Amino acid sequence: MNQDGISPEKLEANRNNALKSTGPTTTAGKLNSSSNALRHGLLSRQVVIQQGENMETGEEFARFKEALWQDLLPVGALEELLVEKIAIECWRLQRAIKYETEEMRRGSAFVNIPNGVPMDKILRYQTTIKRQLFQAMNQLERLQRARKGDVVPAPINVEVSGDR
């Protein structure tokens, strides 16, 4: 037995089975497999999901980003990067809310909130997205206030640990 409690025979069998798995081999199988992560798009590296059932358009995102740009009026590269980050996180949050609504509708009645794993994951994604969104918004506000000459005190950082 190794440190994980697996016998040498079981470990060897696992290795042999892994060698047999080659993944999809047909063009259709590869195409299907390539969109597995796009069921809801919450973990997508792409900002705009351009395939699958929840497809979005680049034009929609561009209009949304332009509206934010007009509202926030960034000056300089750093402010522009933060507005871009805010646009992306807002877009992802809207996507998460749409997916949450879809999951709720899959329940026996719309008013029932399912308490399964999908909803837990959606709520976790939303929390992460909100944290990133608010962080970018706070950084942008601080930069813009400092640029306008306001006195901006240093941020207070608090480290929370379960250790005593």
ZAMARLUM-98573 format. One record per residue: residue number from 1; residue in one letter; chain; z, y, x of N, C-alpha, C in turn. Coordinates in Angstrom, 2 decimals. Layout:
// residues N
     n   res   chain      n_zz      n_yy      n_xx     ca_zz     ca_yy     ca_xx      c_zz      c_yy      c_xx
   NUM     A       A         Z         Y         X         Z         Y         X         Z         Y         X
...
END
This chain:
// residues 164
     n   res   chain      n_zz      n_yy      n_xx     ca_zz     ca_yy     ca_xx      c_zz      c_yy      c_xx
     1     M       A      0.00     -1.19      0.84      0.00      0.00      0.00      0.00      1.25      0.88
     2     N       A     -0.82      2.22      0.47     -0.79      3.49      1.19      0.25      4.41      0.58
     3     Q       A      0.29      5.67      1.02      1.32      6.60      0.54      1.19      6.91     -0.94
     4     D       A     -0.02      6.71     -1.54     -0.20      6.96     -2.96      0.07      5.73     -3.82
     5     G       A      0.47      4.62     -3.18      0.77      3.40     -3.92     -0.47      2.59     -4.27
     6     I       A     -1.57      2.79     -3.55     -2.81      2.06     -3.81     -2.97      0.98     -2.76
     7     S       A     -3.27     -0.22     -3.22     -3.43     -1.34     -2.29     -4.74     -1.17     -1.52
     8     P       A     -4.84     -1.74     -0.31     -6.08     -1.66      0.46     -7.28     -2.23     -0.30
     9     E       A     -7.06     -3.29     -1.08     -8.15     -3.88     -1.85     -8.66     -2.91     -2.92
    10     K       A     -7.74     -2.27     -3.63     -8.10     -1.31     -4.67     -8.83     -0.11     -4.06
    11     L       A     -8.35      0.35     -2.91     -8.97      1.47     -2.22    -10.41      1.12     -1.83
    12     E       A    -10.60     -0.08     -1.30    -11.95     -0.53     -0.90    -12.85     -0.66     -2.13
    13     A       A    -12.33     -1.18     -3.23    -13.11     -1.29     -4.47    -13.52      0.09     -4.98
    14     N       A    -12.60      1.04     -4.92    -12.91      2.42     -5.34    -14.02      3.02     -4.49
    15     R       A    -13.95      2.79     -3.19    -14.99      3.31     -2.29    -16.35      2.69     -2.60
    16     N       A    -16.38      1.38     -2.83    -17.63      0.71     -3.15    -18.22      1.20     -4.47
    17     N       A    -17.37      1.41     -5.47    -17.84      1.92     -6.76    -18.39      3.34     -6.62
    18     A       A    -17.77      4.15     -5.79    -18.23      5.52     -5.59    -19.62      5.54     -4.97
    19     L       A    -19.93      4.58     -4.13    -21.25      4.51     -3.51    -22.33      4.18     -4.53
    20     K       A    -21.97      3.50     -5.60    -22.94      3.11     -6.63    -23.30      4.29     -7.54
    21     S       A    -22.43      5.27     -7.65    -22.65      6.40     -8.54    -23.58      7.41     -7.86
    22     T       A    -24.76      7.58     -8.44    -25.73      8.52     -7.85    -25.96      9.73     -8.73
    23     G       A    -25.34      9.75     -9.89    -25.56     10.86    -10.80    -26.86     10.69    -11.54
    24     P       A    -27.27     11.68    -12.30    -28.51     11.55    -13.07    -29.72     11.47    -12.15
    25     T       A    -30.69     10.66    -12.54    -31.88     10.49    -11.71    -33.14     11.02    -12.38
    26     T       A    -33.17     11.06    -13.70    -34.36     11.56    -14.39    -34.30     13.08    -14.48
    27     T       A    -35.45     13.69    -14.68    -35.52     15.14    -14.82    -34.70     15.59    -16.03
    28     A       A    -34.82     14.86    -17.14    -34.07     15.21    -18.35    -32.57     15.07    -18.11
    29     G       A    -32.17     14.01    -17.41    -30.76     13.81    -17.11    -30.20     14.90    -16.21
    30     K       A    -30.98     15.30    -15.22    -30.55     16.37    -14.31    -30.43     17.69    -15.06
    31     L       A    -31.40     17.97    -15.95    -31.36     19.21    -16.73    -30.15     19.22    -17.65
    32     N       A    -29.89     18.10    -18.30    -28.73     17.99    -19.18    -27.44     18.17    -18.39
    33     S       A    -27.36     17.54    -17.26    -26.16     17.62    -16.41    -25.94     19.03    -15.89
    34     S       A    -27.03     19.74    -15.61    -26.90     21.08    -15.03    -26.27     22.07    -16.00
    35     S       A    -26.32     21.78    -17.29    -25.74     22.72    -18.26    -24.39     22.25    -18.79
    36     N       A    -23.79     21.23    -18.17    -22.49     20.75    -18.62    -21.44     21.85    -18.63
    37     A       A    -21.43     22.71    -17.63    -20.41     23.75    -17.53    -20.67     24.92    -18.47
    38     L       A    -21.78     24.89    -19.21    -22.14     26.03    -20.05    -21.77     25.83    -21.52
    39     R       A    -20.90     24.88    -21.81    -20.52     24.67    -23.20    -19.95     25.96    -23.78
    40     H       A    -19.07     26.60    -23.04    -18.51     27.87    -23.49    -18.76     28.99    -22.51
    41     G       A    -19.06     28.69    -21.25    -19.38     29.71    -20.26    -18.19     30.44    -19.68
    42     L       A    -16.97     30.02    -20.01    -15.80     30.74    -19.53    -15.60     30.58    -18.03
    43     L       A    -16.11     29.49    -17.46    -15.96     29.26    -16.03    -17.27     29.47    -15.28
    44     S       A    -18.25     29.99    -15.95    -19.56     30.16    -15.34    -19.53     31.20    -14.23
    45     R       A    -20.30     30.94    -13.19    -20.44     31.93    -12.12    -21.39     33.05    -12.56
    46     Q       A    -22.22     32.74    -13.55    -23.17     33.73    -14.06    -22.44     34.67    -15.02
    47     V       A    -22.78     35.94    -14.94    -22.18     36.89    -15.87    -22.78     36.70    -17.25
    48     V       A    -24.09     36.56    -17.32    -24.80     36.40    -18.58    -25.27     34.95    -18.68
    49     I       A    -24.87     34.27    -19.74    -25.25     32.87    -19.95    -26.63     32.87    -20.60
    50     Q       A    -27.62     32.36    -19.89    -29.00     32.43    -20.38    -29.56     31.08    -20.82
    51     Q       A    -28.67     30.14    -21.10    -29.09     28.86    -21.67    -27.94     28.27    -22.44
    52     G       A    -28.21     27.25    -23.22    -27.16     26.60    -24.00    -26.99     27.25    -25.36
    53     E       A    -26.03     26.71    -26.12    -25.85     27.18    -27.50    -25.25     28.57    -27.60
    54     N       A    -24.57     29.04    -26.57    -23.96     30.38    -26.58    -24.73     31.35    -25.70
    55     M       A    -26.05     31.25    -25.73    -26.91     32.06    -24.88    -26.72     33.56    -25.14
    56     E       A    -26.77     34.33    -24.07    -26.66     35.79    -24.13    -27.91     36.37    -23.49
    57     T       A    -28.11     37.66    -23.66    -29.27     38.29    -23.00    -28.80     39.31    -21.97
    58     G       A    -29.60     39.46    -20.94    -29.31     40.45    -19.92    -29.35     41.86    -20.48
    59     E       A    -30.19     42.07    -21.49    -30.29     43.40    -22.11    -29.00     43.78    -22.82
    60     E       A    -28.37     42.80    -23.49    -27.09     43.06    -24.16    -26.04     43.50    -23.15
    61     F       A    -25.97     42.75    -22.04    -24.98     43.09    -21.02    -25.29     44.44    -20.39
    62     A       A    -26.57     44.72    -20.14    -26.96     46.00    -19.54    -26.56     47.17    -20.44
    63     R       A    -26.78     47.03    -21.76    -26.38     48.09    -22.70    -24.86     48.27    -22.70
    64     F       A    -24.15     47.15    -22.69    -22.69     47.20    -22.68    -22.19     47.88    -21.41
    65     K       A    -22.75     47.50    -20.28    -22.33     48.07    -19.00    -22.65     49.57    -18.94
    66     E       A    -23.80     49.95    -19.45    -24.18     51.37    -19.46    -23.22     52.19    -20.32
    67     A       A    -22.80     51.63    -21.45    -21.83     52.34    -22.31    -20.51     52.53    -21.57
    68     L       A    -20.06     51.50    -20.88    -18.83     51.63    -20.08    -19.01     52.66    -18.97
    69     W       A    -20.17     52.63    -18.33    -20.48     53.56    -17.25    -20.35     55.00    -17.76
    70     Q       A    -20.90     55.25    -18.96    -20.83     56.60    -19.55    -19.40     56.98    -19.91
    71     D       A    -18.61     56.02    -20.35    -17.21     56.29    -20.71    -16.34     56.55    -19.47
    72     L       A    -16.56     55.78    -18.40    -15.67     55.82    -17.25    -16.14     56.73    -16.12
    73     L       A    -17.42     57.09    -16.10    -18.00     58.03    -15.14    -17.53     57.79    -13.70
    74     P       A    -17.88     56.67    -13.12    -17.45     56.40    -11.75    -18.12     57.31    -10.73
    75     V       A    -17.38     57.62     -9.68    -17.90     58.42     -8.57    -17.63     57.63     -7.29
    76     G       A    -18.66     57.35     -6.55    -18.50     56.62     -5.30    -18.60     55.11     -5.49
    77     A       A    -18.81     54.45     -4.37    -19.05     53.01     -4.38    -17.87     52.21     -4.92
    78     L       A    -16.65     52.57     -4.54    -15.49     51.80     -4.98    -15.28     51.91     -6.49
    79     E       A    -15.39     53.11     -7.03    -15.26     53.28     -8.47    -16.37     52.53     -9.20
    80     E       A    -17.58     52.56     -8.64    -18.70     51.84     -9.25    -18.43     50.33     -9.26
    81     L       A    -17.88     49.80     -8.17    -17.53     48.37     -8.12    -16.48     48.03     -9.17
    82     L       A    -15.51     48.90     -9.35    -14.46     48.64    -10.33    -15.00     48.70    -11.76
    83     V       A    -15.92     49.62    -12.03    -16.53     49.67    -13.37    -17.35     48.41    -13.62
    84     E       A    -18.05     47.94    -12.59    -18.80     46.68    -12.70    -17.84     45.53    -13.01
    85     K       A    -16.71     45.48    -12.31    -15.71     44.43    -12.53    -15.15     44.52    -13.95
    86     I       A    -14.87     45.72    -14.41    -14.37     45.92    -15.77    -15.40     45.43    -16.79
    87     A       A    -16.66     45.74    -16.57    -17.72     45.30    -17.48    -17.78     43.77    -17.54
    88     I       A    -17.72     43.15    -16.38    -17.80     41.68    -16.32    -16.61     41.05    -17.02
    89     E       A    -15.42     41.55    -16.77    -14.22     40.96    -17.38    -14.19     41.21    -18.89
    90     C       A    -14.63     42.38    -19.33    -14.71     42.63    -20.78    -15.71     41.68    -21.43
    91     W       A    -16.84     41.47    -20.77    -17.88     40.57    -21.27    -17.33     39.15    -21.39
    92     R       A    -16.63     38.71    -20.37    -16.04     37.36    -20.39    -14.95     37.24    -21.45
    93     L       A    -14.19     38.29    -21.64    -13.14     38.26    -22.67    -13.78     38.16    -24.06
    94     Q       A    -14.84     38.90    -24.30    -15.55     38.79    -25.58    -16.05     37.36    -25.79
    95     R       A    -16.58     36.75    -24.72    -17.06     35.37    -24.79    -15.90     34.43    -25.12
    96     A       A    -14.76     34.62    -24.50    -13.60     33.77    -24.76    -13.14     33.90    -26.21
    97     I       A    -13.18     35.10    -26.73    -12.78     35.32    -28.12    -13.75     34.63    -29.07
    98     K       A    -15.06     34.69    -28.76    -16.05     33.97    -29.58    -15.78     32.48    -29.56
    99     Y       A    -15.51     31.94    -28.39    -15.26     30.51    -28.27    -13.97     30.11    -28.98
   100     E       A    -12.96     30.97    -28.90    -11.70     30.71    -29.61    -11.96     30.63    -31.11
   101     T       A    -12.77     31.54    -31.64    -13.11     31.54    -33.06    -13.83     30.26    -33.44
   102     E       A    -14.77     29.82    -32.59    -15.48     28.57    -32.85    -14.52     27.39    -32.90
   103     E       A    -13.57     27.35    -31.97    -12.60     26.26    -31.95    -11.73     26.29    -33.20
   104     M       A    -11.36     27.46    -33.67    -10.55     27.57    -34.88    -11.33     27.07    -36.09
   105     R       A    -12.62     27.38    -36.13    -13.46     26.94    -37.26    -13.65     25.44    -37.27
   106     R       A    -13.52     24.80    -36.12    -13.67     23.34    -36.06    -12.48     22.62    -36.68
   107     G       A    -11.37     23.34    -36.90    -10.20     22.74    -37.52    -10.49     22.42    -38.98
   108     S       A     -9.56     21.78    -39.66     -9.78     21.39    -41.05     -9.93     22.61    -41.96
   109     A       A     -9.27     23.69    -41.64     -9.42     24.95    -42.39     -9.39     26.08    -41.39
   110     F       A    -10.09     27.14    -41.69    -10.21     28.26    -40.75     -8.85     28.84    -40.40
   111     V       A     -7.92     28.86    -41.34     -6.62     29.47    -41.08     -5.74     28.60    -40.18
   112     N       A     -6.07     27.32    -40.06     -5.29     26.46    -39.18     -5.70     26.68    -37.74
   113     I       A     -4.74     26.85    -36.88     -5.03     27.02    -35.46     -4.84     25.68    -34.78
   114     P       A     -5.91     25.13    -34.22     -5.76     23.83    -33.55     -4.86     23.98    -32.32
   115     N       A     -4.07     22.97    -32.05     -3.16     23.06    -30.92     -3.50     22.01    -29.86
   116     G       A     -4.76     21.69    -29.73     -5.20     20.71    -28.75     -5.48     21.36    -27.41
   117     V       A     -5.95     20.56    -26.51     -6.23     21.01    -25.16     -7.26     22.14    -25.12
   118     P       A     -8.36     22.08    -25.90     -9.33     23.18    -25.80     -8.72     24.55    -26.05
   119     M       A     -7.86     24.66    -27.08     -7.27     25.96    -27.38     -6.34     26.40    -26.26
   120     D       A     -5.59     25.46    -25.69     -4.71     25.80    -24.56     -5.52     26.37    -23.41
   121     K       A     -6.66     25.74    -23.12     -7.51     26.22    -22.03     -8.07     27.59    -22.33
   122     I       A     -8.52     27.79    -23.56     -9.08     29.10    -23.93     -8.04     30.19    -23.74
   123     L       A     -6.83     29.94    -24.21     -5.77     30.94    -24.07     -5.44     31.20    -22.61
   124     R       A     -5.48     30.16    -21.79     -5.23     30.32    -20.35     -6.34     31.16    -19.71
   125     Y       A     -7.60     30.88    -20.08     -8.72     31.67    -19.56     -8.58     33.13    -19.98
   126     Q       A     -8.22     33.35    -21.25     -8.07     34.71    -21.74     -6.98     35.45    -20.96
   127     T       A     -5.89     34.79    -20.69     -4.80     35.41    -19.93     -5.27     35.81    -18.54
   128     T       A     -6.00     34.93    -17.88     -6.52     35.23    -16.54     -7.51     36.38    -16.59
   129     I       A     -8.41     36.34    -17.55     -9.41     37.41    -17.68     -8.72     38.75    -17.94
   130     K       A     -7.76     38.77    -18.84     -7.04     40.01    -19.15     -6.33     40.55    -17.93
   131     R       A     -5.70     39.66    -17.16     -5.00     40.10    -15.96     -5.97     40.78    -14.99
   132     Q       A     -7.13     40.16    -14.79     -8.13     40.74    -13.88     -8.69     42.05    -14.43
   133     L       A     -8.90     42.10    -15.75     -9.40     43.31    -16.39     -8.42     44.47    -16.22
   134     F       A     -7.15     44.23    -16.55     -6.16     45.29    -16.46     -5.93     45.73    -15.02
   135     Q       A     -6.01     44.81    -14.09     -5.86     45.17    -12.68     -6.99     46.11    -12.25
   136     A       A     -8.23     45.79    -12.64     -9.36     46.64    -12.29     -9.24     48.01    -12.97
   137     M       A     -8.82     48.00    -14.24     -8.67     49.28    -14.95     -7.60     50.14    -14.30
   138     N       A     -6.49     49.54    -13.91     -5.42     50.30    -13.25     -5.88     50.85    -11.91
   139     Q       A     -6.61     50.05    -11.14     -7.11     50.52     -9.85     -8.09     51.68    -10.04
   140     L       A     -8.97     51.56    -11.03     -9.92     52.64    -11.30     -9.18     53.92    -11.71
   141     E       A     -8.21     53.78    -12.59     -7.46     54.96    -13.03     -6.77     55.64    -11.86
   142     R       A     -6.17     54.85    -10.98     -5.48     55.42     -9.81     -6.46     56.17     -8.92
   143     L       A     -7.62     55.55     -8.67     -8.63     56.20     -7.82     -9.12     57.50     -8.44
   144     Q       A     -9.40     57.47     -9.75     -9.92     58.67    -10.41     -8.87     59.77    -10.46
   145     R       A     -7.62     59.41    -10.69     -6.56     60.42    -10.69     -6.39     61.03     -9.31
   146     A       A     -6.42     60.20     -8.26     -6.28     60.70     -6.89     -7.47     61.60     -6.54
   147     R       A     -8.67     61.22     -6.96     -9.87     62.01     -6.68     -9.77     63.39     -7.34
   148     K       A     -9.13     63.46     -8.51     -8.99     64.72     -9.23     -7.81     65.56     -8.72
   149     G       A     -7.08     65.02     -7.74     -5.99     65.77     -7.15     -4.62     65.48     -7.72
   150     D       A     -4.52     64.56     -8.64     -3.20     64.19     -9.19     -2.39     63.47     -8.12
   151     V       A     -1.09     63.63     -8.20     -0.20     62.89     -7.32     -0.07     61.48     -7.91
   152     V       A     -0.47     60.50     -7.13     -0.44     59.11     -7.60      0.53     58.35     -6.71
   153     P       A      1.72     58.03     -7.25      2.70     57.30     -6.43      2.18     55.91     -6.09
   154     A       A      2.69     55.38     -5.01      2.30     54.03     -4.60      2.68     53.05     -5.70
   155     P       A      1.85     52.02     -5.89      2.18     51.03     -6.92      3.41     50.23     -6.53
   156     I       A      4.11     49.80     -7.53      5.29     48.97     -7.29      4.86     47.51     -7.39
   157     N       A      5.09     46.77     -6.34      4.76     45.34     -6.34      6.06     44.56     -6.38
   158     V       A      6.12     43.63     -7.29      7.29     42.78     -7.43      6.84     41.34     -7.27
   159     E       A      7.48     40.64     -6.37      7.16     39.22     -6.18      8.19     38.40     -6.91
   160     V       A      7.72     37.56     -7.81      8.62     36.72     -8.59      8.48     35.29     -8.09
   161     S       A      9.60     34.68     -7.81      9.59     33.31     -7.31     10.66     32.51     -8.02
   162     G       A     10.39     31.23     -8.19     11.37     30.35     -8.82     12.45     29.90     -7.85
   163     D       A     12.27     30.22     -6.55     13.25     29.83     -5.54     14.45     30.76     -5.61
   164     R       A     15.58     30.24     -5.26     16.79     31.09     -5.22     17.23     31.30     -3.81
END
